[in-house]
């Protein structure tokens, strides 16, 4: 099995359909790369995501266009025949895990700060604040 993990913002709202009695959710995630176009703008990739069952229901309940999320799952290539009779391929992520990082309103619509952290007093149980260390290799 191959695995892909994408961090980005939802580029569409979640739609849910019923397929043979199972819920399936579909949405797209936009993820900016480190590469820039000749005009200096960053390149953005758009990923189609499919989630099934309870994961689909939770995605529909909690995710909205603009929310920052992390999606991991299997990268799937699905062949199909186009309207013109030609062979085509759909590339999508069959999600195993979806994490809501923050809503657009929580960030004020601005990108998250690279050095942001949760103060130790507000950190979830089992997590502590880590001071920035210039010796880290990343």
Secondary structure, DSSP 8 states (H G I E B T S, - for coil): ---EEEEEEESS--EEEEETTEEEEEEEEEEEEEEE-TTS-EEEEEEEEEEEHHHHHHHHHH--TT-EEEEEEEEEEEEEE-TTS-EEEEEEEEEEEEEEEE-TTTTTTS---TT----GGGS-TT-------TT---
